[in-house]
Amino acid sequence: MHSLALLLTGLCFIALTAACTPAEEPMPEDPVERAKALHAKAPLIDGHNDLPWQIRRKANRDVWSIDLDQPQPDFHTDIPR
């Protein structure tokens, strides 16, 4: 009996919580505006960086031999941006 009461209480809590959640605004139809709205809600940050691997591969692990002030078109890392 105790577990049934606990189950019913939990279900009521879940139902009330779901009912009180504010409705989300509809997304725009235009794909560009939709992408902007999505990015505003949940920005995407790409944490993957190939720079250490490129230094290992192209500079034989010599970090100081790569001048990152100069353009490095072979690298996927865009330092100026």
Buried (B, 14 or more C-beta within 10 A) or exposed (E): EEEEEEEEEEEEEEEEEEEEEEEEEEEEEEEEEEEEBEEEEEEEEEEEEEBEEBBEEBEEEEEEEBEEEEEBEEBEBEEEE
